Amino acid sequence: MTQTTPRGRVLWQPTQRVIDDSRLTDFARHLAASGGPSFTDYGSMHAWSVSEPGAFWKALWDYFDVHSPDRPTSVVEPSTLPGAKWFPGVRVNYVDQVWRADPASAAVVACDETGTVDRLDYAELRRRVMACRAGLQRLGVTCGDRVVAYLPNRIEAVIAFLAVASLGAIWSSCPPEFGVQSVLDRFTQIEPKVLIAVDGYRYGGRWFDRRAEVSELKAGLPTLTAFVRVEPSVAPSAPVAAMADGTLSESSFAELCDTAGGSGSDDGIEWVGFEHPLWILYSSGTTGKPKAIVHGHGGILLEHLKVLALHSDLGPRDRFFWYSTTGWMMWNFLLGGLLVGACIVLYDGSPAHPDLGALWRLVERERITYFGVSAPYLMSCRDRGLVPKELADLSTLRALGSTGAPLPPEGFEWVYEAVSADQALASVSGGTDVCTGFVTSCPWLPVRSGELQCPALAADVCAFDETGARVVGAVGELVIRKPMPSMPVGFWADPDGQRYHDAYFAHYPGVWRHGDWIQFFQDGGAIITGRSDATLNRGGVRMGTAEFYRVVETLPEVSDSLVVEVDQPSQPSSLVLFVVLRAEAVLDQALVQRIRAAIRERLSPRHVPNAVIQIDAVPYTLSGKKLELPVKRLLGGAPLSKVANPGTMRNPDALTALLDRFAAHRAG
């Protein structure tokens, strides 16, 4: 890509007091006082952090006083991609840093759409985590075992994760809105020992019974030895059965955490290697089953300390919120607030129930200081004409985070007009792959309309053109040229690392290719112009097209399909599903409803298509791949001559026919 985008206007400028009181400034003082370099501008600090990663990460380790029974003697060996090893020979545990907070300070506030609130300080959080830890030990969970959860964003998920991590066991989660096949595609890969799940969940004022789905999950996970049921936050009208089938050790979450059953072998933590798996996240499944991405204790610990404290300026004074499900990396990112002593605020339910003002009223009710949501949510509020500052007292809000999709300039302008003119708008971009933002915010820098503020410290991120040359001031592929600690320690069940290599390093040898189009300006500001892959991100839930096809193409009437997310200027994206029907099948309203119902029930309710359009054939490349990205770009307005080469296609006429059908649909 070679087009350029002009700079946005400055919407916010940090005051000198904001700069002086920031944790980034305090870190700069620490560097200078410990004999390191002195910095008064962000560009110079970033350049140093990229050129001297060993010095930067050791300084960060010392600044946050990270504990270990081992003395670090080396930071990274070798410092090349892939294969870099961080802090070799050093043991850590993510949970140890959480317990460094003031025991009397607020730790977690868990809210739901019914108004139920559960509040824990750090002392009570630790007590509950240690009780859960002991219960897991009674179930036989030890270091390296996998514990999986089918849970909404509730306090039990936080408690269970910390308990699992403290043992050196490995956590993985999916939200209960995911269909059974989507969950099994993820969890069967990692052979879990324990499943923790809810009977049902509430969303948008409705109760969704998941007892049948949980029974299917138990049957589909043959390595399970125990099942833990989390009681519903609001009991459904029908009685909840115990779901026992006699083949597993079964208990409720309350029974698991009952200290009368014994306190376990100890109440501390298990020291594990720096790269020991902390959790397993998943790719979207675009080219097959989702890849099981393994992140290590030490890499996530250091990266989240950096990005949450230094870039987001979070600390013990803050109440940190990000709307997420347990299936999106932003849930894991939100948990990182505990590492810096903040109080994290959870929300279980729909962001639009009873209306789009629900989350803004939550800011007032819980005195939230950092409010994070997706860009589509902000655009929905704008399009509905909401003025949040008239709906609630937002005076505690000092920063607003946005991710999940590029926030257009109109969204920036709306935030400063309708929310507050005196806050930092942190539009950030990263990914599940690194569980962080590598183009992010900075308390030293101004906010420009439509722009991300800067590359993150120690993130050697830039844009490459088609030849692999760095470009500034033009759109290119987002790449990372040097290792980051939170890069995956690998994919699960990928012993030779080939799948990991192919996912990120096959395009530019020795350089991480992320899959975003980005334009950097000379001062480090950036604009993300969209995904360069086919990931579908709807309401913060990432899903791949292969997962779509596994659902849609099992319907007897459908022989083939293609799904794309069409970006629309200043509007939420639109999900369009093209289907090829079998002989004698008719795309009537009944079939459309059955297609949508199948996607809602077996995949995700957030991925129900906006439009279902019949075509005669799906366009394919000569190598047998569906033309997802070219179709996405064409439907977004790109010219055909710039997008698709007929010489590389198996059936070029199918592409023009598809475009004609789409145009007719829009006209009709």
N, C-alpha and C positions, 0 to 999 in steps of 0.2 A: 504494500500500500504506500502511496506517495503523497496523498493529499494532506494539506495542512489546515489547522484550525486556529483562528485568531485568539488572542488572550482575552480572558474575561475581566470584567472590572472588579476592583477591590471592594468587597462587601464588609469586611471586618479586619481590624488591625489590633493586635494585642497591645495593651497599655504597658508601660514600663513596669508597673506593679505586677501585672500578670507574668511578665518575663522574669522579673526578679524572684517571684515566689514559686516559680515552676520547679518541678523535680529535675527537669533537664538542666536548669541553671545550677541546682545543687550538685548534680553529677559533674558538671563542668568545674565547679569549685573543688570537688573531690579530686578530679584529675590533676588540677594544678597543684593542690596541696600535697599530693602524693608523688610529686616529681614528674608528672606527665605534662603534655602540652596544654597551653591555655587557648581557649576558644571564646570568641564573642559573636561569631556568626555560624549559622547552621551548615552552610556549604562547606566551610573548612573542617568542621567536626565530622561531617559525613565522609569527606574525602579521606581524612585520617583513619576513620573506622574501617573503610574499605581497603585501604592500603596496608593497614596494620591490624588485621583481625585478631591476632593473638593478644596484642596489647589491649585492644578494646574489650574483648570478652573476659580477659583476666581482671581488668579494671571494673567491669560490671559485676563479676563474681565477688570482688572485694567490697564494692560499694553496697551490695545487698547482703553481705556477710553470709553467703551461702554455706551451709554446714555440710561437712563430709568427714568420715573417719579417716580419709586419705588426703594427703597433701598434693595438690596439683603440681606436676612438674612440666607438663606440656599442655598446650591448648588444642592444637589441631595438627594431625599427621595423617596423610599428607594434606596439603591445602589445595587439592585439585578436585574436580568433579568428573565422574562420581567417585565415591570411595573414601571421602574424608572421614576421619575418626576424631571425635571431639573428647578432650579431657581423658585420654586413655589411662586406664588403671584407677580411675576415680569413681567412688560410689556416692550416690545421692538418693534422695526420695522426695518426690514432688510434695508429699503431704507434710514433711518436716517444715517446709517454708510456710505452709498455711498456719501451723501452730505457733509461729513466731509473732502473731498478732496479739494485741491486748485482749486477754480473755474476757474482759467486761464489755468490750465494744461490740456493736451490732455486726453480725456476720451474714445472715440470710433473712430476707423477707420473702415469703412465698405467698402469692396471691392467685386467685382464680376469678373467673367471670361471674361467680355467684356472690362474690364479696368476702369469701373465706380468706383469712390471713393467718399465717403461722410465722412467728418471729423467733429467731435463735441468736444469742450472742455466741462469741467464739468458744466460751467455756461449755455451753450447752451443746453446741455443734460437735465439739470434741467428744463429749460424753456419749452422744448418740452414735457417732462414728465408731468409737471404740466398742460400743455394745454390738453394732452391726458387724464389726470386724470379728468379734468373738463368735457371733452366730455363724459367720462364714467359715471360721476355723472348725466349728463343730460339724459343718457339712463337708469337711475335708478339703476346703480350698487352701491351696498353698501357692508359693511363688511360681509364676509362670502359667497357672491355670487361667482359662478364659471364663469370665462371667459376663453374660449378655442381658440386656434389659429391653423390654418392650413397654416403655413408660413415657408418659407426657412430662412436661417441664414442671415437675413437682419436687418438693423437698426430699422425698425418698430417693430420687435419682441422685441428688447431690450427696446425700449421706452414703448411699451404696457405692458410688464411684470412689469417694475418699477412702472408704473401708477397703475396697478392692485394691486401690493403689497402695495403701499402707502395707498390705501384705506382699506386694510385689506381684500380685495377680494382674490380669490384663482385662480392661473394660471395653465394652462395645455396646452401642445402643441404637435403637430405632424408635420412632414415635409410633403410637398405636394406630394412627391413621394409615400407616403403610399396610398394603395388602400382604397376605401370607406369603405369596411367591416372592415379592420384593424382599421380605425379611429373610426368608430361607436362602435366597440367592446370596445374601450377605453372611448370615450366621453359619450356614453349613460349612463354609470355607474354613472357619477357624475352630471348629470342633469344641464348642463350649461345654463346660462342666455344670454350670448353674444358669437357669433362666429366671429372671425376676420380671413379673408382668402384672398388668392391671386387668381387672375384669371388664372394664369399660372406661370411657372418658366422655367428658362433656365439651361440646364445641358449638358455638353459635346458638346457645340456649337449648340444644338438643342433647339427649343421651345416646351414646353409641355403644351398644353391647358388644364386647369382643371375646366373650367366652368361647364361642365356636372357633374363632381364629386362634386363640391361645391353645386350645386343644390340638389344632392342626400343627401349630408350632412345636408343641411337645412331641407329637408323633413324628415330625419331620427332622428332629434333632436327636439322632440316636446316641450321641455321646453324653447327653444329659444324665446326671445322677441326682439332681435336686431341682425342685421348682419352688419359687417363693412368690406368693400372691400378695399384691399390694391392694388393699381395700379401696374401693371407690371413694372419692372425696365427697360425693353426694350420691346416696344410695338410689338406684333405679327403682321404679315402681314394682318391677318383678323381683322376687327374691333371688339373691345371688348364690348359686351353688358353689360347693367347695372345689369343683373341677378336678377332684381326685380320680385317678385311673388305676391306682394300685401298682404302677410300675416305677414310680419315682418317690424319693423322699420329698414330702410336700409340707409346707408351712406357710403361715401368713408372715408379712413383714414384721408385724408386732411381735410374733413368736420368735422370729429370727433375732430380733434386737432385745429380747427379754434377758436381762442380766441374771435372772434367777437360774438360767440354764448353764451358768458358768461364765467366767470372765475371759476365757481363752488362755493361750500360753503366755501372753504379756499384753501390755497396753501401749506399746511403742510403735515402731515402724521397722520395716525390713530394708536395710541398706542394699541397693541394687546397683549394677553397673550403669554408667552414664547413659548408655544406649539401650538399657533394658526396656522392653516395651511397656508403655504407660497405658495406651489405648489404641484401638484400631478403628479408623474411620474408613470411608468407602468413596471410591470414585463414582461417577454418575452411571456407569454401565453403558456408555455410548457404543462401545464396540464389542459388547459381550457382557458377561457377568461383571458386576462392580468389582474393581480391584480393591483388595483389603490392604489399606495403607497403615503401616505401623509407625507410630511416633514414640520416641524414647523419653524417659523421665527427665534427663538432664537437658536435652535440646528444647523441650517445651518449657521447662522451668525457666531457663535463661531467656528464651525468646519472649515469653509472656511478661517476665519482669521488665524487659527492655521496652516492649511496645506499649504496655499498659501504664507503666510508671513514667517513662521518659517521653513517650509520644502522646499518650492520652492524658498524662498528668494526673493519674489516679493514685489515691492513697487513703489512709484511714479516715479522712474527712468526708469521703465520698459515698454516695449511694449509686451504684452502677447497675444499669438496666440495659438489656438488649433483647428484643423480642425474637424468640427462636424456638424451634422444636429440638428434641434430643437427637434428631437425625441430621442436624446442620452443624458445621464446625463452629458457628457462632455460639452455640451452647457451651462447647468446650472452651471457647475464648472467654465467655462470660465467667466461667468458673475461675479463670485466671485472676479475676478481681480479688479472690481470697488470698492469692500470693502476695498482694501488695497491701493487705489489711483493709480493703474496702468492704462495704456491705453490698452484696449482690442481691438484686431484686428479680425474682422469678415471676412469670405470668403464665398460667395454664388456661388456655381458652382462645377464642377468636379475638383478633384485634379490632373487629368491626361489630362486636356485640356489647350492648344493644345498638351501638352506632359507632362510627369512626372516631368519636370523641373519647372512647373508653380509655385508651392508653394515655391520652393527654390528661385526663382526670386522675389517672394513676400517678402522674408526675406530682400533682398537687398533694394527693393523699399520702404518698410515701416520701415526699421531699427529695425526689430524685435529682441528682446533680449531673449525671451523664446518662443521656437517653439515646439508645441505639435502636434503629429499625432498618427495614429495607427501603431502598429507593422507590420501588413500586408502591409501598405504603404511603410514602410522602407524596408521591404524585397522585395517588387516589384521593388523599385529603385535599390536595390543591384542586383537583378536578371537581370535587364535590362542593367546593367553595367554603371549606372549613377555615375558620380563623381561631386556631387553638388558644391564643392568648386571651380571647374573649370567652373561652369555654372553661378555663382553669387558671389558677395562679401558678405561673411558671417561673416565679422569681428565684427559685433554687437552682434552676437549670443554667449551667455554665457551658455545657458542650452537648452537641447533638451529633450522633454518629449515623452514617448512612453507608450501606454496602449491599451486596447481592446483585446489583446491576448498576450501570452508570447512572448517576443522577444528572439530568440535563440542566443547563443554565436556568431554565424556568423554575426548576425545583429549588435551586439555590436562592433565587430571587424570592420565591414564595416563603421559604423558611425565614428569611430576614424581614419580610414584611408581615407575615401572619403569626410567626412564633415568637421571635425576639430579635432585636437588632444588636443585642449585646451578648453574643455567645459565639463560641467557635464551632463552625460546622465542619465536622471531620468526615469527609467523603474518603473512604479507604477501599483499597483493592488488594486482595491476596488470594488465598485458596485453601481448600481442604487439604491439598497436597502438603502444605507447610503449616497449616493451622494458624495462620497469622496474616497480617497485612504487610506487604513489602513496599507498597506505595501508600503513604499514610499521612497522618496529621503531625503538626509540630506547634507547641505553644509559643515559639519564637517568631512564627511566620504569619503573614496575612492570609486571608481566605479570598480567593478569586472565584467569580461566578463560573461554575462548570468545571472547576479544576480540583485535582488532588494536590495537596501542598508540596509533598517531597518524597523522595525515596527514603525508606527507613534506614536508620543507622546500621552499618555493617551489612547492608543489602546492596550488592553490586548489581543493581537492576538497571536495564537500559532497553532501547529499542533497536532491533536489527532490521535491515532491509532484506530483500530476497537473496542477496549475495552473502549475507552474514556480516555486513559492515554496520557499525553503529551509526544511527541517524539521530539528529537533534532538530526539532522543528518540523518533523514530518512523521507520519504514522508508520509504525513498523511492528514487528512481532516483539512482545514483551519477553525478555530473556533475563536470566540471572547468571553471571559469569563466575562467581565464586561461591564456595559452600556457605550455607546457613545452618546453625545447629538444629533447627526444627525441620529441616528436610527429612523425609522418611528414612528410618534406618533400613527400610526395605518394604517389599510387599510380602504378605503372609504366603507361605508355600511357594516361594520363588527362590530356591536354594542357590542358584547360580547368578541371580540378579538380572537375568536377561529381560524379564518383563518390566522391571524397574527401569533398566537402561532404555528399552524401546519406548517407554512412556514419555520420557523427558529429554533424552540425549541423542536420539537417533537422527534428529533433523540437523542440529548443530553439534558436532562432536565436542565433548567437554564443556558444553554450555546447556543450561536448563532452559528449555522452551516451554512456556507456560500455557499458551493458547489464548492470549488476549491481544487485541490490537491496542496500541498505546502511542501517544505522542508526548515526548518530553520537550520542555522548553529549556533554555540555557540556564535558568536559575533553579532547575529541578522540579518546577511545577509540571503537572502532567494531566492528560485527558485520556480516559479509557473510552474507546469507541465501540467496544463490543467484543464478544467471544470469537475466537478464530476456530473454535471447534463447535460441536453440535449439542453441547450441554443445554438442558432445559431447566431454567431456574425460575420456579413459580412460588412466590410468597416465601422465599427462603429455603424451599425444598428443592434440592438439585436432583434431577433425574435424567437418565440417558435415554436416547432414542431406542436402543436395543431393548430396554425394559418395556417401552411402549409396544414395540412390535410383538414381544412375547405375549402380551395380553390381547391386543387387537386381532392378531392373526390366528388366534385360537378360536375365534368366532367362526361358526360354520359358513357364514356368508362372505367372509373376507379372505381373499387369496393373497393380497399384498397391501402394503401401506407405507406411507412416508409422513413424518411429522416434523414441523419446523416452528420455531418461535419467531414471529415477525415483529421486529422493532418498529415502533411508531413514534415520530417526533412528539414530545411533550405529552405522551399518553402511555399507559401501561402496555406492555407487549401483548400480542395476540397469538394464541396457540392454534395452529391450523393443521388438521389431520386430513390427508388425502388417502382414499381407500380404493382399491381395485376389488370389485365384487366377483364372486363366482357366477357361473351361468344361471340365469333365471332369478338371481337375487335382485332385490330392488331397494335402493336407498330411500326408504320412506321414513316418516317421523318415528315409527316404532323401532326401526333398526338403529336410527341415530340415537334414540334414547337408550337402547340396549348397549350400544358402543360406549356411550358416556357412563352408563351404570357400571360396566365392566371395568373401565378405567378407574372410576371412583372407588370401587370396592376392592379391586385387586392390585391397584398401583398406588394412587394417591388422589384424594378429592381435589387437591390444588392443581392437578394436571388434567382436569376435564377440558377438552378442546373447546375453543370459542366457535370453531366452524368445522364441519365435516363435509368434505367435497369429494364426489366420485370422479375418478379418472380411469382411463383405459389401461394405462401401464405406468409403473414407477420408472423414472429415468435412472439408468445405471451406468457406471464406468465400465471400461473393458475388463477390469479386474473384478467386477461383480459387486462394487460398492454403490449404495444408494447416494444420489447427489444431494445430500442434505444441506451442506454449506452453500453450494451454488444456488439451490432453490431458496434458501433463507435470504441470501443477498439479493436475488432477483425480486423476490416479493417485497423486499425493503426498498426497492427502487433502483438498484444497480443495473446498468445496461448489459444486455445479454453478451455483447461482444467482449466485455471486460471480465466476464464471470466464467463462462463455460466454453471449452474447446470441443467442437463436435467430433474431432478426431480421437478424442480420448473416451468417447461415449459408446456404449453398446447400442443404444436406441435414441439418437438425438431428437427424433420427431416427438418422443414422449415428453421431452422437456417443453417444447413449444406448446404442445397440447395441454400440458398442465398449467402453463401460464394463461392460456386462453380460458380454461375452466375457472381459474382463480379470478380473472378479470370479469367473467360473466357473473360469478357469485357476488362480487363486490357491486357490480352494476345492478344486480337484481335485488 
